[in-house]
Amino acid sequence: MSNNLIFQIQFKLSTLSEAEQAVAHYVIAHSQEVIYLSTQELAKRAGVSNATITRFCKSVGAKGFPDLKIMLSAENSHGNQVQQEIKATDSLKQIKHQLNLRMTAALNETEQLMDDHIIESCTKLLKNADELVVYGVGSSNLIAQDIAQKFIRLGKSVLHTEDAHLIATALTAKPKKKVGIFISNSGERKETNTLATVCNELGIPLISIVSNPSSRLASKSTVVLVHSQIEGIDIIRTAAITSIIAQQYIVNLLYYHYFIDNYETHADMLHQTKQIIHHHFE
């Protein structure tokens, strides 16, 4: 179970029944109030039956409504700290503590979302591809750059650019044996989804890294890697900071799993490239 119950509810939202979704939306919007409600009161406010409340609780990993309220109570006390925006009056000590809370929560949630079979499916796609086509915009481009440099070092042919037209051209030219890796926090960016549609039309497998498993990009992807949705008041881009940390965790997990799949060969490649760089550039 995720340390962040609200995030877990959001993550499972698309898998819930219509009645359970009504409960989910009410709990997300009124998490502090729900702690003090009875099963009957929550059912009335959500417009569902008492039995639906019980089913909802089990669907999101709670033993029952009392257990769910305990989890919400614990989360509200901790979650309020995680969600706080950095203020002008904060001391350096407070800033350090706040960043630690947010980053730790983001990493913990993302780790719990990384099922082994999902990573194994990604590694299989990467092994079978002759070329990786990597795309992200804005802060997501930083992650795309990291993917490119990591897999180039392991002998993979990688195309990475923020030019969507060039990416579309590359996907269209000899599309076989390519794999797309697209990064988008929301999964709703227009350019990224347009390129995902191109991948679908050409039959190119697509790995997406998103925070929203119900996003348009996720729906167009062969494999979806979902990371934490920890968000704050987006004044100074703290949400971007935590999403980058979560995305970097995923990229490094992919990299290491791909590396150990052919350890000796990849270790030799890294050794050779290190020698070349040291000889010619240092």
N, C-alpha and C positions, 0 to 999 in steps of 0.2 A: 504494500500500500504506500502511495506517495506520502511524503511528509506534508504536502500541501493538499488538503482535502478538496478545496475549491478548484484547484487545478485539475485534480483527478476527475471531479465531476464534469468540468469543461471538456476534458479529454474523452470521456466516455459518452458525452451528450448524444452524438449521432447514433450510438448503439442502443439507446434507451427507447422504450415505447413512448408513444405520444403523451400518455398520462404521466409517465415518469419524467419526461422532459419538462412538463409543467411544474412538477415539484422541483426539479433541478434549477430551473430559471428563478423560482421563488427563493430557494436556498442561497443561490449565488447573489441575488439582489438584497437579501435580508439576513445575512449569515449571523449577525449578532442577535437579532430579534428571535430567530428560530430556536436559539438555545433555551428560551423561556416558554416555548409553546408546547402544548400536548400534541399527541398524534392527531386527535380530533380537530384541534385548532389549525394545525398545519394543513390537514386535508381540506378543511373548509376554505382556507385562504388560497390554496393552490387549485381548488375546484376539482378535487379527486376523492377517491374513497380511502378509508383507513388502510385497506389492504395494499393499495398502491404505495402508500408511504413505506410500508414494510418491505415491499419488493424493491423500491428505490434504494433504501438503505443497504440491502444486500447486494444490489447491482453495483454500488460504489464502494463496496468493501467493508461496510459496517455490519455488526451483528444484529443491530436493530436500531430503533430511533433513539433510545437512551444512549447507546454507544455513539451514534452519529453526533448527538449533542455534546458529548464529552470531547470528541475529536474537534468539533467546531470551536468549543470553548478554548481548548489548548491552542488551536491554530490562531484564533483571534488575538490572543495575548502575544504570541510569537509573530504572527503574520503582520500585525500592525507595525512592528519594528521593521520587518522586511520591506513593507510597502512604503515606508516613509521616504520622502524626498529629502535630499541634502539641503540644509538651510544655511543662510548667510551667517547665522550665529553659532554654527557648529564648530567645535574645537577640532583640532587635528585628530585627537583620540577618538572623538565621536565619528568622524568621517571614516577612519580606519575600521572602526567597529561596524558601521553601517555597510560599508563595502564588503566586509567579510561575511556579514549575514546574508546579503543578497547573492553574492557569488557562491557561497556554500550551499544555499537553498537551490540555486539554479543547477549546480552540479549534481546535487543529490537527486533532484527530480529527474534530470536528464539521464542519469545512470539507471534509474529504475525503469525508464522507458525503453532502454536499449536491450530488447530481447535478443538472445544469442542467434536465433534463426534469421533475424533481420540482418544482422551484421554478416552472417555467413552467406546470405543471399546476395548482399552487396559485393562481397569478396569474389563470389563466383562470377558476377557480371563484370567486375573489373579485370579478372583473369582472362576472360574470353574476349575482351575488347582489344582492338588494335590501337584505338585512339579514344581518349577521354575529352569530352567537350564540356568545359566548366564555365558557369555563368552566374554572376550575382551583381546587384546594383547597390551603390552606396556602401554602407558598412558590410553588406553581404559580399561585396567584391573583395574585401580584405580576406574573408574566408576562402573565396574562390582562388585568390593568389596563393594562399597557404596550401590548398589542395594541389595546385599546379606544381609548385616548387618541390613538394614532398614526393609526388609520384614521378616527376621527371627524374629525380635522383635515383629512383628504382627502375629506370629504363623504360617507363611508359611514355608514349607519345601523347602530349597534352596540348590542346588548344584552349587558351584562356584570353578573353578580351571582354571589355564592357560594350563593345560595338555589337548591338543586337543583329544588325544586317549581316555583319561578317559571320556571326555565329550561325545564322540561318543558312548562309551560303555554304559554310563548312558542313553543316548537317546534311544538306542536299547533295553535295558532291560525294559520291561513293559512300552512301549512308551505312552500308553493311559494316559490321564489326566496330561500330561506334557505341559509346555509352554517354549519355548526358548526365551531368551532375549540376543541378540548379539549386541555389541557395536563396531563400526568401523568408524572412521572419513571419510575415503575415500569410504568405502563400497566395496573395491576391494582386501582386504587382502586374500591370498590364503587359509589359515587355516580356517578363519571364513566362507568363502564361501563354503568350503568343508563340514563343519558342517551344514551350512544352507541347502545344498543339502541332507544331511542325514535327517534333519527335514522334508523336502519336501517328501522324499521317504517313511518316516514312518507316514506321515500325522500329524505331530506335528505342531501346530500353532507357528509362529515365529514373535516376535516383534523385530524390528531393530531400532537402533539409529544411524543415519548417517548424513553426511552433503550433500551427493549427492543423490537426489531422482532418478537419472537415473543409479545408480550403480548396479552391479550384486547382491549385498546383498539385496538392496531394491526390486529388481525384484523377489526375492525368499521369500519375507516376507509377512506375513498375514496383519500386520499393520506396517507402516513406520513412525517413528518419525524423522522429518528432522530438523536439527539445522543450525545455521549460518555458512556461508562459509568464514567468514572474514579471510584473509590470508595476511601474510607479507613475506618478504625475509626470508626464513627459516634458518637463521644462528644460532640463539639461541633459537629456538623452540617457538617463540611467537605464531605461529599458533596453536601449541599444547595447549598453555595456554588458548587461547580464546575458542578452541573447548571443553576443559575440563569444562570451566565455563558454556558454553551453554549446554553441556551434563548434568551437575549437575542440572541446572534449570529444564530440562526435567524429571530427576529422582525424584526430589523433588515434581514436579507437579504430577507425577504418584503416588508417595507415599501419598501425602495429599488427592488426590481424592479417592484413595483406602481406606485410613483411614476413611474419613467421610462417606463412603458408609455404614459402620457398626461401627459408632462412639463409642457407648457405649462399645461394646465388645473389640474393639481395645484399647480404653482408659484403660480398666481394665487390658489388657495384659501388656501394658506399665507400669502401676502402679505396677503390680506384679513383673515384671522383674527388675524394679528399686529397689524394696524392697529386692529382692534376692541378687542383686549385692551389695547393700549397707550393707546388713547383713554379707555377706561372704567375700567380697573383699575390703571393705573400713574401 
